[in-house]
Amino acid sequence: MNAYTKKPWLAQYRPGTPTEIIPEHPHALAMFKAALANAPDQTLIYYFSKALSTREIDRLSDAFAGALLAQGLRRGDRVAAYLQNVPQFIIAMLGTWKAGGIMVSVNPMLRHKEVALILNDSGSRMLVTLESLFHEVAAAVLPETKVEHVFTTSELDFLDGERPALLNNSHRQSCPGATDLVQAMQAFADHVVAPLEIACSDVALLTYTSGTTGPPKGAMNTHANIVYNTQVYRAWMDLSSRDVILGVAPLFHVTGLIAQTTTSFLLPCAQILYYRFDPATTAELIERYGATFVVASITVFIALMNNEDAKRRNFSTLKKVYSGGAPVAPATVAAFKQQFGAYIHNIYGMTETTSPTHAVPLGGDAPVDPNTGALAVGVPVCGAVVHIVDDEGNAVPVGEVGELVSGGPMVVPGYWQKPEETAKCFEARGIHTGDVGFMDEHGWFYIVDRKKDLIIASGYKVWPREVEDVLYTHPAIRECAVVGVADAYRGESVKAFVSLKADAAATPAEIIEFCKDRMAAYKRPREIELVDELPKTASGKIMRRELRK
């Protein structure tokens, strides 16, 4: 049976003529306001054992909006959130929208240089961050940025009752020069936000991605983009207010923001948050709250399969399971289904497409390409129009490999203050994804390679040049090149080939240690291979393809 016909609204699906969704809300904040009006006592967030209702989140985000306005936030100003998966992220996002600002999501794994780059590129005037990240990173980089005011908070805020084991090592820290977020919200507890006109074309989020062409770029996710793909999730995954979303995807990432958070507004339903991924904690909360829906990197599912505590838990409610961000092996899908009874559906998208452009229809099994062994990433979701083109931009025949160009209402208008990069990557048909693949005769899409040298480790994109730039600061390194290598757990991991300067010495372990404080963990080389010389072309360019071999 064709998987497309398993849902009534998918029955008319044909490749190239996708079903459209008519947006029912003018902007992302309106989705939350509708939830407030219709279900004020609905739990929107479970944070360990704490439950926060729509009404409570509305009150807290009103208060935060008041605090922002008191600090002089103007319409269109950027507020950066440098946080883990805590309720404060969602409160800050809603408060920023209510005050007329744009939320900038910052990966909490990023370190000094990386954080400063995003704060400066976005021109963020306000920063919300964890106390620990303030001391580890933010305080040192703030003088280099345009940030005028900082709100700090803790993962220990919003707990209810006993401290969970995952937070046993957490402790409160004083942050000189910053305002405590909870105290700020208490000070503005009676603040009522005046209604604000928001256009669907207004930018709601700046989500940063290294993409395939260089340094991080801020994708301008508009309110229209968010509303559209939030409704795609509801329709495609057959979600309702009866569902419970496992919030394992990072909130700084577009998947966490759309698949989890704004989807919870739209339904409305609860999202489970718990600071950061831990397999035992994840398994316990799936069972406690009866999680039904999740989108996660394949490494999450592998970790659950290999965790003794998870093996003892009841996952019977978890039926709507999706994975994206890294290649998914058919063997892993089969093993997870055998162990937990749930089929992992593939999903594919980009930061620039506000989450998915392709997904396996719920209840359908993705085919495996007999030639490459690749599992199909799905079919275009409603509204997505996908072209596969050659190097000249011409459409290629069915079954032929080319670059995917994704278009539709989910595609952002461009990159923040980067007109040249926007012109290079976007065209009338959509965005050039940099991924190469093909469509079979039944409309299934397969990704078989990446056009550039992009590495995807545990669902995160790693640009080799960024890692190489750090390695080149090591005093003993003469030349280096970074490639992605197959990794059964992470999908890919980062490997560096290094040649040392004459009379210099360094071990692979020392070089890996050198990288620890200089880049996010997922970007660090997991393996260093010392070589006398790196392979080069006649013009002296290092040949990564030879290193991959």
N, C-alpha and C positions, 0 to 999 in steps of 0.2 A: 504493500500500500504506500502510495506517495505520502511522505510525511507532511507535505504542505496542506493536505486535505483533512488533517486530523482536527483542525479548528475551523469552525464555520467562517470566521473572517478571513481565513487563509485559503478558502476553497477556490477563490478566483485568482490566486497568485499565479503569475507566469513570469519566468525570468525576463527582466527588462521592462515589465509593466507592474511595478509594485503597488500594493494597496496603500493609499494615503491615510493619515490620521488627521482629523480636524481638531486643532488645539481648542480645548475648552476653557483655558485660563490665559489671560493676556501676558502674564509674566510669572516668574518663579515664586515670588512672594505671595501672589494670589493663590497658589496651590496651598500654601500654609494657611492663609486666611480662610480658605474654604474649609480646611480641616478644623480650624478653630471654631468656625460657625456651626459646623455639622457634628463635630465630635470633640467638644472641649475637654472631656475627661478621658479620652483615649490615650493610652500609654504610647508615647512616641519613642522613648528611649528607655531601655534597660541598661543600667551601668552597674555591672556585677549584680548586687541585690537591690539597688536603688531603681525605682520607677519614676519617670518624669512624664507628666501629662502634657498634652497640647497646650492647655491653659497655663501651666507652669513655665513652659518654654517660651510662650508668648510674653509672659510677664517679665521673665529674665532678659529676653532679647530687647524688649522695650527699654528696660533699665540700661542695658549696654548701649543702645542707640542714644539714650540721653547722655551717657558718659562721653560718647564720641562727639556729640554735638557740643557739649560743654568744653571739649578740648579744641573746638574750632573746625571740626570736619566739615568740608564743603562737598556739595554734590559732585560725584565723579572721582573724589579722592579715593586712594587705595589704602586698604587695611590688610596687613599681612597676618596670616595665622601660621605660626611655627609650632605645631602641636601634634601630639599623638591622637589616637582615637578616643577622645574624651568628650563629654557633653558640651564642654566649653567651645569646642570647634563649631558645633551647630548653632549654639547661642550667638557666637561671634558673627557667624555668617548671616544669620537672620537680622541681628542688630545692625550690621553693616548695611544691608539692603534697606532696612527701615530708615536709616539715616541718610540714604542716598549714595552710599559708597560702593566700591567694587572690592570684593574679597580676593586676596592673593593667597593662594595655597602654597606653603613652603614645606618641602619634605623634611621631617625631623631628623633624618639620617644625614642631611647635608652638613658640611662643616664650614669653617670661617669664610674662605674665598667664595665658595658656592652660594652661601647665604647672602653675603654682601653683593654678589652679582645680581641676584634676584631682587633684593630690596632696592638696589639702585636702578635696575632696568625698569621696574614697575613704578618707581618714584613713590613708594609707600610712605605715608606720613605717620601711620600708627602701626604698632606691632603688638600682637597678642601671643605670648609664648609661655612655655612651662618654666617654672623656677629653675629646674635643672639645666634646661637649654639656655636660659639667660646666663647662667654662670659658666657653662661649658663653651658657649659660642657667642651668643648675641651681644653681651656686654662689650666684648672686645671689638666687634665689627660696627657697632652703632655709630661711633665717631666718623666712620667712612661713608655713612648713608644720609638720607634725607629724613629719617625717622625722627619725629618730634616728641612722640609720647609712647611709652611702653606699658602694657598691662600684663602682669604675670599671674600665673595660676598654678595649681598643682593637680596631679593625678589623684591626690588624696581628697580633693574637694568632691562633693556630691556622693561620697560613699554613704552607705546606710548600714550601720551595724558593724560587724566584725570585718577587719581588714583582710582582703583576699591574699592568698599566698603569693600571687604574682607581684604584689606591691610591697612585699616584706622589706625590700631594700630601699623603698622610697622614704624620703623625709622632707619636711618643710625647710625652706631656705629664705632668708631675708634678701631682698633684691633692691639695693640702694638706687634711688632715682626712678624706680618704677612704681606703678600703682597696682595694688592688689585687686584683681578682677572682681572677686566676690565682694570685697568692701565697696568697690565702685558701684556695683549693681545694687548693693544695699542703700547706698547714698542716693541713688536715683530710682528707688523702688516704686515711687508714686508717679514716675514719669510716664506720660501718655504721648505716644508718637503721633504727630499730625499726619493725616493721609498724604501720601506722596504719589505723584504721577510718575509711573514707570512705563517706558515704551518697550515694546517687545524687542526692538533692535538695540536697546541699551546693553552694555557689557555688564554681566553679573559676576563673572569669575575670570581671573587670569590664572590659568593652570599651565605651569611651565613644563616644557619637554625639550630634551636635547635633540629629538628628531633624528634625521639622517644627514643633516647638512652642517653641523657645527655646534656652537655654544647654545645654552638654553634660550628658548624663545617662549614668550607668553602668548598662548592661544587665547583669543578673545571669545570665550563662551558667552553668548548672549542669552538673555532671558528666553527668547524664542527657541534657541537651540536646546536649552535645558527643558523647557516645557514639552517640546516635541519628543525628545528621546526618553523622557520620564514616562510619557504615555506609551512609547514603544515597549518599554519594560512591562508595563501593566498588561498590555495586549498580548505581547509575545509569550510572556511567562505565565499568563492566565492568573495574575495576582489580584488579590482583594484584601479587604480589611481583616479577613480571617488569617492572613499570612503573618508570619514572624520572620523578619529579615536578620540573618546572621551578618553582622557588620565587621567582617574580617578584612575586607579590602581597605587600604589606608584612605582616610578621609582627605588627605592632600591630593589624592589621585582622582581623576575624573570618574573612574569606576565607583569608588567609594562615595563620591558626591552625588552621582546620578542613580546608579543601581540601588544604592542603599538609602541615602538621605532624602533626596527630593522625591523618590518613589514612596518613601514612608509618609511624606506629606500628602501626596496625591491620593493614596488609598483610603484613609490613612491607616497605618499599622505601626507596630513596634519594630524598632531596630535595636539589636543587641550590640552594645559597645563594651570593650574591656581593655582599654589602654593600648595593648599591642598583642600581636599573635603569639600564642603559646598553645601547643597542641592539647595538653591536658585541660587547660582552662576552656579552650574552645569546645572540647568534647563535653565537658560538664555543663556548659551553658546551652549547648544544643539540646541536651536532655532536659535541663531544668525548665527552659522556656518553650520547648517544642518548636525549634527553628524549622521553617519550611523551605526557605529560599536563600541561596547563597551564590555569589559570583566571586571567585578567588583564583589566584594563580595555582598552577598545578602543584607547586611545591607545598601548598597548604594541604592538599589532599594526600600527597605522599607522606607528609609528616604525620597526619592523622592515622594513616595505615600502619605506620611504624611506631606508634605510641601505645604502650601497654594499657594506660588508663583509658584511652579512646576505644580500644578494642572491647572494653567491658561496658561501654555506654550504649544507650538505646538511641539509635539514629532513625527510628521508624518514621518520624514526621518529616525528615529532610528528603523531599522528593524532587524539588525544583533546583537542580544543581548545575551550575555553569562554570566554565573555566576559560580564561583568556590571558593574553599578555605574553605567552610563551608557547612553544610547540607542545602538543599533548600527544603522548604515545598511546596508540590503541591498547597496548598491554596494560597501561596504567588505568585506563577507563574500565577494562574488564576486571582488573584486580579490585578496584574500588567497589564496583557493583557486586562482586562476589562477597566482599567483606561487609559492606554496609547496606547493600540492597538498592543503591541509587546509581543511575546512569549519569555520567558527567557529560553534559552537552557543551560543545565548543561554542565560543563567541569571539568575535573579532571586531576591533575598532581602534580608534586613536584618540589621543587628547583633542586633536583638531576636529574630530567628528563627534565630540561630546559623548563618548562611549560607543555603542555598537553601530556598525553598518551591516554586519553579518551575524547570524546566529543559527544554531540548529533548532528547528521548531521543537517545542516541548513535546515529549512523548515519541519523538523520532530519533532513530539511531543514525549517526553520520557515517557515510560510506568511507572506505579506505581506498585510496588510489592504488591499483595493483602495480603500477610502475615504480612509484616512489615510496610507497608504504605510508604516505602522509594521510592523516585523518582530515576529512573536510572540515573547514572552519564554519560551514553553514551556507545559508542562502541569504541574499540581501533582505534586511528587515524592511518593514513597510516604510515607504518613502525613500529608501536608498536606491540610487541608480549608480551602478558600478560598471566601469569600462575597463577592459584589459587592453593595453596599448603597447606598441613597440617603441623603440628609442626615438622615432620621429613623431610619436603621438598618434599613430594610426591604429585603429582597432584591429585586433588579431582574431583569427577564426576560433571557434569553439575547440577546446582541447590544446590550444597553443599557448605557450608561456609568454607572459609579458608583465608590465607593471600595472598594478591596480590604481585606478583613478576613481575615487569615491565622491559622489555628489548626493545632495539631498538637503532637507531642512535641518539636519543635524550638523552640517558642516559650518565651521566658524567663518566669519568674514575675513580673517587674516591674523597676523601676529602683531602684538602690541608695539607700536612705534617702529615697525620694521617693514616699510613699504617694499624694499628691494627683495627681502626674503619672501614676503607675501606674493609678489609678482612671480617669483621663481617657482613657488610651490603650488599656487592656486591658479585655476583657469576656469572658464565657463562651465566645464563639465564637473569640476570639483577640485579635490586636492590630490596631488601626486603623492601616493603613500610611501614610495620608496621600497615597497614590498613587491616581489614578483610571484606570480602564481598563474593559475588557469581556471577556467570554468568547464565542467564536463557537460555532456549533452542533456543532462537532467537539471542543470542549473545549480549544481553544487560547486562551491569555490574551494580551492586548495591553495595554500601558501607553501611554496617550495624553497624559497630562498629570500634573502634581503639584497636589495640592489646595491647598497653601499656596504660598509664594514660594521654596521650596527650590531651590537651584542645585546641580547636580551637575557639577563640573569635574574631568575626568580620573578619574572614579569616586569623587571625594571630595565629601562633602556640605558645602555652604557655606550658613550661615544669614545672610541679608542684614543683619539687625540687628547682628550681631557686627562686620561690616565697617563698617557705618555708625557704630557707636560709636567705632571707631578714627578714622575720617575726621573725626568731630566734634571730636576733640582737636586738629586742625590749626587754628592761630590765624586763618587766612584764610577758613575755610569757614563759611558761614552755614547752609545747608541741603544735604542730600544724600539720595540714594536709590540703592539698589543693586539691579540686576536681572541675570538670566542672559541671555546672548545666544548664538545658535548659533555654534559653533566647529567647523570641520571636523576639527580635531585632538583637542581636549579634550572634544568633545560639547557642552559649554557653557563659557563663560568669564564672568568677573565684569566687569560694566561699571557705573561709577558716574556718575550725573548730579549735578553740583555747582553750587551758586550761591555766590558769594563775598560776604563782608561789604563794605559800602561803604568805599571808599578802600583796600581790601586787594587784594593781587595774588598770584597763584600760577599757575603753568603746570601743565598735565596731567602733564608729566614730573616736576615737583617733587613733586606730590602722590603719584604712584606711588612715587617714591624715599622719601617720608615713611613709606609703608606698609611698606617692606621689613623694618625691624627690629621691627615691631609686630605682625606676624601671619605665619602660615604662607604659603609661596609660593603654594599653590593658592587661597588666599583673597584674595590681592591683586588689586585691579582691574587688568585688562589694558588697559582703555581708560577714559579720563576725558573726559566731555563737559561743558564749561562752559556753563551756561544762566543767563539772567537770573532766571527764576522756575520753580519746579517746579509741575506741575499738581496741584491740590488739590480735594478735595470741599468742599461748602459749610461743613462743620464744620472744615475746615482740614487734613484728613488727606491726605497725599501719595498720589497714585494711581499705583502702580507699573504697573498694567495699561496706562495711557496711555503710560508711558515705554517699555514693551516694544513698543508699536506703532511 
